[in-house]
Amino acid sequence: MESLRELYRIGRGPSSSHTIAPTLAAEIFAEETKDAASYRVTLYGSLSKTGKGHMTDVAILDVLGSDKCEMIFSDTPDEELPHPNTMFFEALDAAGSVTCQMEIYSVGGGRIAVKGQKPAKPQDVYKLESFEEIHAYCRERDIRLCEYVYETEGEEIRDYLHEIWNQMKETVRRGLSAEGTLQGGLSVQRKARYLYRQNHIDESPQTRENRLVCAFAYAVSEENADGGMVVTAPTCGSCGVVPATLYYMQKNRKYSDEQIVDALATAGLIGNLIKTNASISGAECGCQAEVGSACSMAAAGLGELFGMEIDQIEYAAEVAMEHHLGLTCDPISGLVQIPCIERNAVAAMRAINAVSLANFLTHTRKISFDVVIKTMYETGCDLFSKYRETSEGGLAKTYFE
């Protein structure tokens, strides 16, 4: 498995596949074609169907220049494509002749692959690639999951996770202070500030927890939807779940940054297992691969924060994923707004509930985390294509303003 540096990435929302990766692709192509008079970029598959909603065109035009680049949104059927997130870049001279071409794929998590080139795959740093193997290793050495991360990646990963946590906190704070309407045309009002500032005298502790956790999730997800800087956890579309739960626990139970970093390490390990053995791409496996994975990561992170045993952490992560199985990716108008923002808030609360359940019932479980990962991937592959980030099914099809 790869380093957590490949899972947690700081970048521009609203989508790691649709904005972070296309930005990188455009930068690479621009570097290769500095003398080009103009450009033509054709988007295919999910990038074409939801590209405007995900601001893919904006990300590319910001690099190549809106006055120099023509954007084309192709309707080529998915089954004819080499990858569901395909981009075709062309550089043209002053006479309009093509001087350079490059086919690039957004392969998930903000990474790209160039046709004809061997992918610059990050080095695998984890030799163990299943929870069962990691569990046995940690049990034999009497270490926690976060300690396994530090042992494998080196202590310097702590510094990187501190950087990640600082960005997560900044995104929450920025989202809580922002007001107005999100760009994109749906006229979605920002709600994080409103949720956070409500103050009911008779509000129960449980209701207050739900409200604040949701406010933090909304804050991050709204920043993402508006093209702000976020952390992929594991993706942009699901970036609100992990920071919402951890930010709440730090603010209300006074956990230190060091303890939060331990939680991020454990959460990242869970996300890494999902990415390696299944997928974290909505275009490949639906929203279960994004928000479901984020919920699983958050549950594991909370388990670490609460000092739970490895079996309990596994159960929390498994419960969180199991009850997202089959979740479709159906953003209205291709925007990462409805149902995405609200879905992050619900998943954050579900992560807390999964941890509570695991605290009582771990010894009764029948399903392992490895099994639920395998099931999620098989379910995602079986999903009809219109339910995998195309905006051709579900809410995206039936919604009328």
C-alpha angles and dihedrals in degrees: 000000000000129000120279085245086077092052102043107052130165112224150125120296158249097060136008089208096040104038113012095046096041089050090054091046092051091048091052093048093046090052090052094048107039092148096053117129092205143348139227121200124187120197122204138190117353091356089059098041097047101016097109092047091048092045093240091144091050092051092052096041091051087062103037098032127257090238093054104038132074115203120209124190108205125208094204109148114259093237090063094055127095089218134009090238105050128160126186115200124195129183118205133196126225091277092054096252119142111249101172137015132191131179112206132181127208099220100183138278093049094299129127139202124206119217111247093018127096106248113254091236114189115245116268109243099174116071093188115074106177132063090234091059093044092047092053092047093050093044092051092052096036094235133135125246092254090052088054088055092051092045091051101040100030128247091283089077086074090066091051092049089050087055090049092049092049090054091047091053092047091051091051092049093046092049093049092055097046125096137179137056126324116241119249107077103271092099092227111176120222108250106178096089091046093050093046096049098048112113120188118182093211095043112137120228090248093051091047090052091051092047095049095043089050091047091054092047091049091048093057096039093049091051088051093049089052094053097258129148113280141157119251104237088189095319138358092251090057097034096117101064104070098040092046094057096041095043090052093050093049094047096045105030098031099236112174126242088251091057091048090051089054088052091049090051092054093043090049092052089055091048090049092054091052093047092049100043101031129357143282093200120111089201089059105036109008128246092314085076092053113030092022091054092045091052090050091049092049092049091051091046091052090048089056091046091053093048095244122168121260092255090055093048090051092050092049091051092046094049091048092053098038093061093052094055111133094016108157128222105228110148113182110246088355090284120138089232115080116069094352102075095047090042090060090054093049091048091051091056090045090054090057090048092049090055091049091051092047090052090064107028109034094116091057099055123121103181123074124213091244090056094050091050090053090047093050092053094048090047091050093051089051094051113111108254094245088066093056108083098297100112088227098111145032118019091350090063102038100041117104121177 
